[in-house]
């Protein structure tokens, strides 16, 4: 996590769970508006959409969607190797990075079980403050829950 919003969110979780926060640059988005000097918001959105539709396209600043997904995969694999089986780890990041990971890790037909045409609508699937739960076992990831917002229902 690297943005102020993700650090703030992690802080609330850490306070509630009495855990500590570790910041890791691998949890950053593939690109952020403002990273490229002089880039308008519309130019950023066009760049983002191109990265989404062309996963190997490397933008003028940041990573391709494929690179971002591989970066998160590397981070998750490292965590899985450090912690015992059935550990619970909370990771706070942005939805774009999560979808980059999912699209680069799971076949499209498996993602379509969670949402029809997952790859085509991926930018709309991970709302703010949602929770995606993954299980890592025997070197393989499984999606246990995608973009759940049930925990927010009590405050709405």
TIVO-2410 file (N, C-alpha, C; in nm, 3 decimals):
# residues 156
REC num residu      c1      c2      c3 atome chaine
REC   1      X   0.084  -0.116   0.000     N      A
REC   1      X   0.000   0.000   0.000    CA      A
REC   1      X   0.088   0.122   0.000     C      A
REC   2      X   0.050   0.226  -0.074     N      A
REC   2      X   0.134   0.344  -0.077    CA      A
REC   2      X   0.055   0.474  -0.069     C      A
REC   3      X  -0.071   0.476  -0.102     N      A
REC   3      X  -0.144   0.602  -0.100    CA      A
REC   3      X  -0.191   0.634   0.041     C      A
REC   4      X  -0.222   0.761   0.063     N      A
REC   4      X  -0.271   0.804   0.195    CA      A
REC   4      X  -0.400   0.731   0.233     C      A
REC   5      X  -0.489   0.711   0.135     N      A
REC   5      X  -0.617   0.645   0.164    CA      A
REC   5      X  -0.595   0.499   0.207     C      A
REC   6      X  -0.505   0.430   0.142     N      A
REC   6      X  -0.482   0.291   0.180    CA      A
REC   6      X  -0.414   0.282   0.316     C      A
REC   7      X  -0.323   0.373   0.344     N      A
REC   7      X  -0.257   0.373   0.475    CA      A
REC   7      X  -0.358   0.407   0.584     C      A
REC   8      X  -0.446   0.501   0.555     N      A
REC   8      X  -0.550   0.536   0.654    CA      A
REC   8      X  -0.643   0.417   0.679     C      A
REC   9      X  -0.685   0.350   0.573     N      A
REC   9      X  -0.770   0.232   0.587    CA      A
REC   9      X  -0.699   0.124   0.667     C      A
REC  10      X  -0.574   0.099   0.634     N      A
REC  10      X  -0.496  -0.002   0.707    CA      A
REC  10      X  -0.483   0.035   0.854     C      A
REC  11      X  -0.471   0.163   0.882     N      A
REC  11      X  -0.463   0.209   1.020    CA      A
REC  11      X  -0.586   0.173   1.101     C      A
REC  12      X  -0.703   0.192   1.041     N      A
REC  12      X  -0.828   0.157   1.109    CA      A
REC  12      X  -0.835   0.005   1.134     C      A
REC  13      X  -0.794  -0.072   1.034     N      A
REC  13      X  -0.796  -0.217   1.049    CA      A
REC  13      X  -0.697  -0.261   1.157     C      A
REC  14      X  -0.578  -0.204   1.155     N      A
REC  14      X  -0.475  -0.238   1.254    CA      A
REC  14      X  -0.522  -0.204   1.395     C      A
REC  15      X  -0.587  -0.089   1.410     N      A
REC  15      X  -0.637  -0.048   1.541    CA      A
REC  15      X  -0.741  -0.148   1.592     C      A
REC  16      X  -0.832  -0.186   1.504     N      A
REC  16      X  -0.939  -0.279   1.542    CA      A
REC  16      X  -0.886  -0.419   1.572     C      A
REC  17      X  -0.787  -0.464   1.497     N      A
REC  17      X  -0.736  -0.600   1.511    CA      A
REC  17      X  -0.611  -0.609   1.597     C      A
REC  18      X  -0.565  -0.493   1.645     N      A
REC  18      X  -0.443  -0.487   1.727    CA      A
REC  18      X  -0.324  -0.550   1.654     C      A
REC  19      X  -0.310  -0.512   1.529     N      A
REC  19      X  -0.199  -0.562   1.448    CA      A
REC  19      X  -0.113  -0.444   1.401     C      A
REC  20      X  -0.004  -0.476   1.336     N      A
REC  20      X   0.087  -0.371   1.288    CA      A
REC  20      X   0.072  -0.354   1.138     C      A
REC  21      X   0.120  -0.242   1.090     N      A
REC  21      X   0.115  -0.210   0.947    CA      A
REC  21      X   0.256  -0.221   0.889     C      A
REC  22      X   0.264  -0.283   0.775     N      A
REC  22      X   0.388  -0.286   0.697    CA      A
REC  22      X   0.355  -0.228   0.560     C      A
REC  23      X   0.432  -0.130   0.517     N      A
REC  23      X   0.413  -0.069   0.386    CA      A
REC  23      X   0.504  -0.140   0.288     C      A
REC  24      X   0.449  -0.175   0.172     N      A
REC  24      X   0.528  -0.243   0.068    CA      A
REC  24      X   0.493  -0.181  -0.067     C      A
REC  25      X   0.594  -0.139  -0.140     N      A
REC  25      X   0.572  -0.070  -0.268    CA      A
REC  25      X   0.509  -0.162  -0.373     C      A
REC  26      X   0.512  -0.291  -0.354     N      A
REC  26      X   0.450  -0.382  -0.451    CA      A
REC  26      X   0.298  -0.373  -0.448     C      A
REC  27      X   0.243  -0.306  -0.349     N      A
REC  27      X   0.098  -0.293  -0.339    CA      A
REC  27      X   0.045  -0.166  -0.407     C      A
REC  28      X   0.131  -0.096  -0.479     N      A
REC  28      X   0.088   0.026  -0.548    CA      A
REC  28      X   0.009  -0.009  -0.674     C      A
REC  29      X  -0.072   0.086  -0.719     N      A
REC  29      X  -0.143   0.069  -0.846    CA      A
REC  29      X  -0.045   0.065  -0.961     C      A
REC  30      X  -0.093   0.025  -1.078     N      A
REC  30      X  -0.005   0.023  -1.196    CA      A
REC  30      X   0.037   0.165  -1.234     C      A
REC  31      X  -0.049   0.262  -1.208     N      A
REC  31      X  -0.020   0.403  -1.234    CA      A
REC  31      X  -0.121   0.486  -1.155     C      A
REC  32      X  -0.085   0.609  -1.127     N      A
REC  32      X  -0.175   0.700  -1.056    CA      A
REC  32      X  -0.180   0.833  -1.130     C      A
REC  33      X  -0.295   0.894  -1.124     N      A
REC  33      X  -0.307   1.026  -1.184    CA      A
REC  33      X  -0.217   1.121  -1.107     C      A
REC  34      X  -0.138   1.197  -1.177     N      A
REC  34      X  -0.043   1.288  -1.114    CA      A
REC  34      X   0.100   1.237  -1.121     C      A
REC  35      X   0.119   1.110  -1.156     N      A
REC  35      X   0.254   1.055  -1.170    CA      A
REC  35      X   0.326   1.113  -1.293     C      A
REC  36      X   0.251   1.144  -1.396     N      A
REC  36      X   0.308   1.198  -1.520    CA      A
REC  36      X   0.280   1.348  -1.524     C      A
REC  37      X   0.382   1.430  -1.506     N      A
REC  37      X   0.361   1.576  -1.504    CA      A
REC  37      X   0.287   1.625  -1.628     C      A
REC  38      X   0.189   1.711  -1.604     N      A
REC  38      X   0.114   1.772  -1.713    CA      A
REC  38      X   0.003   1.686  -1.770     C      A
REC  39      X  -0.011   1.562  -1.724     N      A
REC  39      X  -0.115   1.473  -1.776    CA      A
REC  39      X  -0.250   1.515  -1.721     C      A
REC  40      X  -0.348   1.536  -1.810     N      A
REC  40      X  -0.483   1.569  -1.764    CA      A
REC  40      X  -0.550   1.442  -1.711     C      A
REC  41      X  -0.659   1.461  -1.640     N      A
REC  41      X  -0.730   1.346  -1.589    CA      A
REC  41      X  -0.784   1.260  -1.703     C      A
REC  42      X  -0.837   1.326  -1.808     N      A
REC  42      X  -0.888   1.251  -1.923    CA      A
REC  42      X  -0.777   1.170  -1.990     C      A
REC  43      X  -0.656   1.226  -1.999     N      A
REC  43      X  -0.543   1.153  -2.056    CA      A
REC  43      X  -0.506   1.034  -1.967     C      A
REC  44      X  -0.513   1.055  -1.836     N      A
REC  44      X  -0.485   0.944  -1.743    CA      A
REC  44      X  -0.586   0.832  -1.762     C      A
REC  45      X  -0.714   0.867  -1.770     N      A
REC  45      X  -0.819   0.765  -1.786    CA      A
REC  45      X  -0.799   0.689  -1.917     C      A
REC  46      X  -0.764   0.759  -2.024     N      A
REC  46      X  -0.740   0.692  -2.152    CA      A
REC  46      X  -0.621   0.597  -2.141     C      A
REC  47      X  -0.516   0.640  -2.071     N      A
REC  47      X  -0.399   0.554  -2.051    CA      A
REC  47      X  -0.437   0.431  -1.969     C      A
REC  48      X  -0.515   0.454  -1.863     N      A
REC  48      X  -0.559   0.345  -1.776    CA      A
REC  48      X  -0.640   0.243  -1.856     C      A
REC  49      X  -0.734   0.294  -1.935     N      A
REC  49      X  -0.820   0.205  -2.014    CA      A
REC  49      X  -0.738   0.127  -2.117     C      A
REC  50      X  -0.637   0.190  -2.175     N      A
REC  50      X  -0.551   0.119  -2.270    CA      A
REC  50      X  -0.476   0.007  -2.198     C      A
REC  51      X  -0.425   0.036  -2.079     N      A
REC  51      X  -0.356  -0.068  -2.000    CA      A
REC  51      X  -0.449  -0.184  -1.968     C      A
REC  52      X  -0.574  -0.151  -1.939     N      A
REC  52      X  -0.672  -0.254  -1.904    CA      A
REC  52      X  -0.703  -0.340  -2.026     C      A
REC  53      X  -0.722  -0.279  -2.142     N      A
REC  53      X  -0.758  -0.355  -2.261    CA      A
REC  53      X  -0.638  -0.422  -2.328     C      A
REC  54      X  -0.518  -0.368  -2.304     N      A
REC  54      X  -0.395  -0.426  -2.359    CA      A
REC  54      X  -0.300  -0.454  -2.242     C      A
REC  55      X  -0.316  -0.568  -2.173     N      A
REC  55      X  -0.243  -0.595  -2.049    CA      A
REC  55      X  -0.090  -0.584  -2.057     C      A
REC  56      X  -0.033  -0.596  -2.175     N      A
REC  56      X   0.112  -0.587  -2.187    CA      A
REC  56      X   0.161  -0.447  -2.224     C      A
REC  57      X   0.067  -0.354  -2.248     N      A
REC  57      X   0.105  -0.217  -2.281    CA      A
REC  57      X   0.170  -0.151  -2.159     C      A
REC  58      X   0.290  -0.099  -2.177     N      A
REC  58      X   0.360  -0.029  -2.069    CA      A
REC  58      X   0.338   0.121  -2.090     C      A
REC  59      X   0.269   0.185  -1.997     N      A
REC  59      X   0.240   0.328  -2.012    CA      A
REC  59      X   0.367   0.412  -1.992     C      A
REC  60      X   0.360   0.542  -2.026     N      A
REC  60      X   0.478   0.628  -2.009    CA      A
REC  60      X   0.526   0.637  -1.865     C      A
REC  61      X   0.438   0.608  -1.771     N      A
REC  61      X   0.474   0.606  -1.630    CA      A
REC  61      X   0.399   0.490  -1.565     C      A
REC  62      X   0.467   0.414  -1.480     N      A
REC  62      X   0.403   0.302  -1.412    CA      A
REC  62      X   0.428   0.170  -1.481     C      A
REC  63      X   0.342   0.074  -1.454     N      A
REC  63      X   0.357  -0.063  -1.502    CA      A
REC  63      X   0.242  -0.100  -1.595     C      A
REC  64      X   0.264  -0.203  -1.674     N      A
REC  64      X   0.154  -0.263  -1.750    CA      A
REC  64      X   0.062  -0.335  -1.651     C      A
REC  65      X  -0.059  -0.366  -1.694     N      A
REC  65      X  -0.150  -0.443  -1.609    CA      A
REC  65      X  -0.089  -0.579  -1.578     C      A
REC  66      X  -0.021  -0.638  -1.675     N      A
REC  66      X   0.042  -0.768  -1.653    CA      A
REC  66      X   0.154  -0.756  -1.549     C      A
REC  67      X   0.238  -0.653  -1.560     N      A
REC  67      X   0.345  -0.634  -1.462    CA      A
REC  67      X   0.289  -0.612  -1.322     C      A
REC  68      X   0.183  -0.533  -1.312     N      A
REC  68      X   0.122  -0.506  -1.182    CA      A
REC  68      X   0.066  -0.635  -1.122     C      A
REC  69      X  -0.003  -0.715  -1.203     N      A
REC  69      X  -0.057  -0.842  -1.154    CA      A
REC  69      X   0.053  -0.937  -1.109     C      A
REC  70      X   0.162  -0.941  -1.184     N      A
REC  70      X   0.275  -1.027  -1.147    CA      A
REC  70      X   0.342  -0.976  -1.019     C      A
REC  71      X   0.346  -0.845  -1.002     N      A
REC  71      X   0.405  -0.786  -0.882    CA      A
REC  71      X   0.326  -0.827  -0.758     C      A
REC  72      X   0.193  -0.819  -0.768     N      A
REC  72      X   0.110  -0.860  -0.655    CA      A
REC  72      X   0.120  -1.010  -0.631     C      A
REC  73      X   0.126  -1.089  -0.737     N      A
REC  73      X   0.141  -1.233  -0.723    CA      A
REC  73      X   0.270  -1.266  -0.649     C      A
REC  74      X   0.377  -1.199  -0.684     N      A
REC  74      X   0.506  -1.220  -0.617    CA      A
REC  74      X   0.496  -1.187  -0.468     C      A
REC  75      X   0.430  -1.077  -0.436     N      A
REC  75      X   0.412  -1.036  -0.297    CA      A
REC  75      X   0.331  -1.140  -0.220     C      A
REC  76      X   0.221  -1.185  -0.280     N      A
REC  76      X   0.135  -1.283  -0.213    CA      A
REC  76      X   0.207  -1.416  -0.192     C      A
REC  77      X   0.282  -1.459  -0.291     N      A
REC  77      X   0.358  -1.584  -0.278    CA      A
REC  77      X   0.461  -1.572  -0.166     C      A
REC  78      X   0.527  -1.458  -0.158     N      A
REC  78      X   0.623  -1.436  -0.050    CA      A
REC  78      X   0.555  -1.442   0.087     C      A
REC  79      X   0.438  -1.380   0.098     N      A
REC  79      X   0.364  -1.386   0.224    CA      A
REC  79      X   0.326  -1.529   0.259     C      A
REC  80      X   0.280  -1.604   0.160     N      A
REC  80      X   0.239  -1.742   0.184    CA      A
REC  80      X   0.356  -1.827   0.231     C      A
REC  81      X   0.474  -1.799   0.182     N      A
REC  81      X   0.591  -1.876   0.223    CA      A
REC  81      X   0.639  -1.838   0.363     C      A
REC  82      X   0.613  -1.715   0.405     N      A
REC  82      X   0.656  -1.667   0.537    CA      A
REC  82      X   0.562  -1.709   0.650     C      A
REC  83      X   0.435  -1.727   0.616     N      A
REC  83      X   0.334  -1.752   0.720    CA      A
REC  83      X   0.282  -1.895   0.712     C      A
REC  84      X   0.248  -1.952   0.828     N      A
REC  84      X   0.198  -2.090   0.827    CA      A
REC  84      X   0.064  -2.103   0.754     C      A
REC  85      X   0.039  -2.224   0.708     N      A
REC  85      X  -0.087  -2.256   0.641    CA      A
REC  85      X  -0.204  -2.214   0.728     C      A
REC  86      X  -0.307  -2.162   0.668     N      A
REC  86      X  -0.429  -2.113   0.732    CA      A
REC  86      X  -0.409  -1.985   0.811     C      A
REC  87      X  -0.301  -1.913   0.785     N      A
REC  87      X  -0.284  -1.780   0.845    CA      A
REC  87      X  -0.383  -1.684   0.779     C      A
REC  88      X  -0.419  -1.581   0.851     N      A
REC  88      X  -0.505  -1.477   0.798    CA      A
REC  88      X  -0.422  -1.351   0.785     C      A
REC  89      X  -0.413  -1.301   0.664     N      A
REC  89      X  -0.333  -1.182   0.636    CA      A
REC  89      X  -0.424  -1.080   0.570     C      A
REC  90      X  -0.421  -0.958   0.619     N      A
REC  90      X  -0.499  -0.849   0.560    CA      A
REC  90      X  -0.404  -0.764   0.478     C      A
REC  91      X  -0.442  -0.742   0.355     N      A
REC  91      X  -0.364  -0.660   0.264    CA      A
REC  91      X  -0.456  -0.549   0.214     C      A
REC  92      X  -0.408  -0.425   0.220     N      A
REC  92      X  -0.488  -0.312   0.178    CA      A
REC  92      X  -0.425  -0.252   0.053     C      A
REC  93      X  -0.504  -0.247  -0.054     N      A
REC  93      X  -0.456  -0.191  -0.180    CA      A
REC  93      X  -0.576  -0.142  -0.260     C      A
REC  94      X  -0.551  -0.095  -0.378     N      A
REC  94      X  -0.657  -0.044  -0.465    CA      A
REC  94      X  -0.713  -0.154  -0.554     C      A
REC  95      X  -0.835  -0.133  -0.602     N      A
REC  95      X  -0.905  -0.231  -0.683    CA      A
REC  95      X  -0.838  -0.262  -0.815     C      A
REC  96      X  -0.772  -0.165  -0.875     N      A
REC  96      X  -0.705  -0.189  -1.003    CA      A
REC  96      X  -0.598  -0.295  -0.990     C      A
REC  97      X  -0.522  -0.290  -0.883     N      A
REC  97      X  -0.417  -0.389  -0.862    CA      A
REC  97      X  -0.478  -0.528  -0.838     C      A
REC  98      X  -0.588  -0.531  -0.766     N      A
REC  98      X  -0.654  -0.659  -0.740    CA      A
REC  98      X  -0.703  -0.720  -0.871     C      A
REC  99      X  -0.768  -0.639  -0.955     N      A
REC  99      X  -0.815  -0.694  -1.083    CA      A
REC  99      X  -0.699  -0.731  -1.174     C      A
REC 100      X  -0.590  -0.654  -1.172     N      A
REC 100      X  -0.473  -0.691  -1.251    CA      A
REC 100      X  -0.423  -0.829  -1.209     C      A
REC 101      X  -0.418  -0.854  -1.080     N      A
REC 101      X  -0.377  -0.986  -1.028    CA      A
REC 101      X  -0.474  -1.095  -1.073     C      A
REC 102      X  -0.602  -1.072  -1.053     N      A
REC 102      X  -0.702  -1.175  -1.085    CA      A
REC 102      X  -0.699  -1.210  -1.234     C      A
REC 103      X  -0.697  -1.107  -1.319     N      A
REC 103      X  -0.698  -1.130  -1.464    CA      A
REC 103      X  -0.572  -1.203  -1.511     C      A
REC 104      X  -0.460  -1.178  -1.444     N      A
REC 104      X  -0.334  -1.241  -1.484    CA      A
REC 104      X  -0.310  -1.376  -1.415     C      A
REC 105      X  -0.395  -1.412  -1.320     N      A
REC 105      X  -0.375  -1.535  -1.244    CA      A
REC 105      X  -0.478  -1.643  -1.278     C      A
REC 106      X  -0.601  -1.602  -1.302     N      A
REC 106      X  -0.710  -1.697  -1.324    CA      A
REC 106      X  -0.757  -1.694  -1.469     C      A
REC 107      X  -0.795  -1.810  -1.522     N      A
REC 107      X  -0.850  -1.812  -1.658    CA      A
REC 107      X  -0.985  -1.739  -1.662     C      A
REC 108      X  -1.017  -1.683  -1.778     N      A
REC 108      X  -1.139  -1.605  -1.794    CA      A
REC 108      X  -1.265  -1.679  -1.755     C      A
REC 109      X  -1.275  -1.807  -1.790     N      A
REC 109      X  -1.397  -1.882  -1.756    CA      A
REC 109      X  -1.414  -1.897  -1.606     C      A
REC 110      X  -1.304  -1.904  -1.533     N      A
REC 110      X  -1.312  -1.913  -1.387    CA      A
REC 110      X  -1.355  -1.778  -1.328     C      A
REC 111      X  -1.306  -1.669  -1.384     N      A
REC 111      X  -1.346  -1.536  -1.339    CA      A
REC 111      X  -1.493  -1.509  -1.372     C      A
REC 112      X  -1.538  -1.562  -1.486     N      A
REC 112      X  -1.678  -1.542  -1.526    CA      A
REC 112      X  -1.777  -1.608  -1.430     C      A
REC 113      X  -1.730  -1.703  -1.348     N      A
REC 113      X  -1.817  -1.761  -1.246    CA      A
REC 113      X  -1.851  -1.658  -1.139     C      A
REC 114      X  -1.762  -1.561  -1.120     N      A
REC 114      X  -1.784  -1.455  -1.020    CA      A
REC 114      X  -1.863  -1.340  -1.078     C      A
REC 115      X  -1.844  -1.313  -1.206     N      A
REC 115      X  -1.920  -1.207  -1.273    CA      A
REC 115      X  -1.914  -1.233  -1.423     C      A
REC 116      X  -2.030  -1.234  -1.490     N      A
REC 116      X  -2.029  -1.257  -1.636    CA      A
REC 116      X  -1.943  -1.150  -1.705     C      A
REC 117      X  -1.867  -1.192  -1.802     N      A
REC 117      X  -1.780  -1.101  -1.878    CA      A
REC 117      X  -1.682  -1.027  -1.786     C      A
REC 118      X  -1.627  -1.098  -1.690     N      A
REC 118      X  -1.539  -1.039  -1.588    CA      A
REC 118      X  -1.432  -0.950  -1.651     C      A
REC 119      X  -1.361  -1.001  -1.748     N      A
REC 119      X  -1.248  -0.926  -1.805    CA      A
REC 119      X  -1.297  -0.798  -1.871     C      A
REC 120      X  -1.409  -0.802  -1.939     N      A
REC 120      X  -1.461  -0.683  -2.008    CA      A
REC 120      X  -1.504  -0.573  -1.911     C      A
REC 121      X  -1.551  -0.612  -1.793     N      A
REC 121      X  -1.603  -0.511  -1.698    CA      A
REC 121      X  -1.518  -0.500  -1.571     C      A
REC 122      X  -1.396  -0.552  -1.577     N      A
REC 122      X  -1.312  -0.560  -1.458    CA      A
REC 122      X  -1.294  -0.428  -1.383     C      A
REC 123      X  -1.292  -0.316  -1.453     N      A
REC 123      X  -1.270  -0.186  -1.388    CA      A
REC 123      X  -1.386  -0.145  -1.299     C      A
REC 124      X  -1.499  -0.211  -1.312     N      A
REC 124      X  -1.618  -0.175  -1.235    CA      A
REC 124      X  -1.649  -0.272  -1.121     C      A
REC 125      X  -1.564  -0.372  -1.100     N      A
REC 125      X  -1.601  -0.481  -1.011    CA      A
REC 125      X  -1.553  -0.473  -0.867     C      A
REC 126      X  -1.455  -0.390  -0.838     N      A
REC 126      X  -1.398  -0.386  -0.704    CA      A
REC 126      X  -1.430  -0.249  -0.641     C      A
REC 127      X  -1.539  -0.238  -0.569     N      A
REC 127      X  -1.573  -0.108  -0.509    CA      A
REC 127      X  -1.480  -0.074  -0.392     C      A
REC 128      X  -1.473   0.054  -0.361     N      A
REC 128      X  -1.391   0.098  -0.248    CA      A
REC 128      X  -1.434   0.026  -0.121     C      A
REC 129      X  -1.338  -0.007  -0.040     N      A
REC 129      X  -1.357  -0.073   0.090    CA      A
REC 129      X  -1.412  -0.214   0.081     C      A
REC 130      X  -1.413  -0.273  -0.038     N      A
REC 130      X  -1.460  -0.411  -0.050    CA      A
REC 130      X  -1.349  -0.507  -0.008     C      A
REC 131      X  -1.387  -0.630   0.018     N      A
REC 131      X  -1.293  -0.732   0.061    CA      A
REC 131      X  -1.297  -0.848  -0.039     C      A
REC 132      X  -1.181  -0.880  -0.093     N      A
REC 132      X  -1.165  -0.998  -0.177    CA      A
REC 132      X  -1.082  -1.097  -0.096     C      A
REC 133      X  -1.131  -1.218  -0.080     N      A
REC 133      X  -1.064  -1.319   0.001    CA      A
REC 133      X  -1.006  -1.425  -0.090     C      A
REC 134      X  -0.876  -1.449  -0.072     N      A
REC 134      X  -0.805  -1.551  -0.148    CA      A
REC 134      X  -0.756  -1.659  -0.054     C      A
REC 135      X  -0.750  -1.780  -0.106     N      A
REC 135      X  -0.691  -1.893  -0.034    CA      A
REC 135      X  -0.573  -1.939  -0.118     C      A
REC 136      X  -0.460  -1.959  -0.052     N      A
REC 136      X  -0.340  -2.007  -0.119    CA      A
REC 136      X  -0.304  -2.142  -0.060     C      A
REC 137      X  -0.307  -2.245  -0.144     N      A
REC 137      X  -0.279  -2.380  -0.097    CA      A
REC 137      X  -0.211  -2.459  -0.208     C      A
REC 138      X  -0.103  -2.526  -0.171     N      A
REC 138      X  -0.027  -2.608  -0.266    CA      A
REC 138      X   0.014  -2.530  -0.391     C      A
REC 139      X   0.055  -2.404  -0.371     N      A
REC 139      X   0.103  -2.325  -0.483    CA      A
REC 139      X  -0.004  -2.269  -0.574     C      A
REC 140      X  -0.130  -2.283  -0.535     N      A
REC 140      X  -0.242  -2.236  -0.617    CA      A
REC 140      X  -0.330  -2.139  -0.538     C      A
REC 141      X  -0.384  -2.040  -0.609     N      A
REC 141      X  -0.478  -1.946  -0.549    CA      A
REC 141      X  -0.620  -1.990  -0.581     C      A
REC 142      X  -0.708  -1.963  -0.487     N      A
REC 142      X  -0.852  -1.981  -0.506    CA      A
REC 142      X  -0.918  -1.852  -0.461     C      A
REC 143      X  -1.022  -1.812  -0.531     N      A
REC 143      X  -1.101  -1.697  -0.486    CA      A
REC 143      X  -1.210  -1.750  -0.395     C      A
REC 144      X  -1.210  -1.707  -0.269     N      A
REC 144      X  -1.313  -1.749  -0.175    CA      A
REC 144      X  -1.429  -1.650  -0.173     C      A
REC 145      X  -1.398  -1.522  -0.199     N      A
REC 145      X  -1.501  -1.419  -0.203    CA      A
REC 145      X  -1.447  -1.303  -0.284     C      A
REC 146      X  -1.532  -1.243  -0.366     N      A
REC 146      X  -1.489  -1.134  -0.453    CA      A
REC 146      X  -1.564  -1.006  -0.419     C      A
REC 147      X  -1.490  -0.904  -0.384     N      A
REC 147      X  -1.542  -0.768  -0.366    CA      A
REC 147      X  -1.663  -0.761  -0.273     C      A
REC 148      X  -1.657  -0.830  -0.163     N      A
REC 148      X  -1.766  -0.830  -0.066    CA      A
REC 148      X  -1.774  -0.693   0.004     C      A
REC 149      X  -1.896  -0.646   0.020     N      A
REC 149      X  -1.921  -0.522   0.095    CA      A
REC 149      X  -2.014  -0.545   0.213     C      A
REC 150      X  -2.035  -0.671   0.249     N      A
REC 150      X  -2.123  -0.705   0.361    CA      A
REC 150      X  -2.084  -0.635   0.489     C      A
REC 151      X  -1.955  -0.618   0.513     N      A
REC 151      X  -1.907  -0.554   0.636    CA      A
REC 151      X  -1.946  -0.407   0.643     C      A
REC 152      X  -1.986  -0.349   0.532     N      A
REC 152      X  -2.023  -0.207   0.529    CA      A
REC 152      X  -2.174  -0.186   0.551     C      A
REC 153      X  -2.253  -0.292   0.542     N      A
REC 153      X  -2.396  -0.278   0.551    CA      A
REC 153      X  -2.444  -0.216   0.681     C      A
REC 154      X  -2.376  -0.244   0.790     N      A
REC 154      X  -2.419  -0.190   0.919    CA      A
REC 154      X  -2.397  -0.040   0.930     C      A
REC 155      X  -2.303   0.013   0.853     N      A
REC 155      X  -2.279   0.159   0.861    CA      A
REC 155      X  -2.355   0.237   0.755     C      A
REC 156      X  -2.416   0.167   0.662     N      A
REC 156      X  -2.497   0.234   0.560    CA      A
REC 156      X  -2.635   0.252   0.612     C      A
***
